[in-house]
Amino acid sequence: MPHSPAEKKAALTRVRKIKGQLLALETALENGNECGQVLQQIAAIRGAINGLMAGVLESHLREGLMDAVASPEDQKNSVDDAISLIRTYLR
């Protein structure tokens, strides 16, 4: 979850744009648009989703790994969590 109000606003803006792209894709499919156009829309949606994921992941990493007062065990857990998230993201 984005932690600052600016990060939250940016994430919500991206989600709303993605929602619009998905609605446009649905319309294109319903109207029987050419495959090239549909594939281009899908690629744009994938790019938008990747951008959203990268932004939320960055926010999470900054919040979790920047805590200087955390115990060594908490820091290790934060790094392990980050590694798990990145592995999931890269699939």
Buried (B, 14 or more C-beta within 10 A) or exposed (E): EBEEEEBEEBBEEBEEBBEEBBEBBEEBEEEEBEEEEBEBBBEBBEEBBEBBBEBBBEBBBEBBBEEEEBEEEEBEEBEEBBEEBEEEEEE
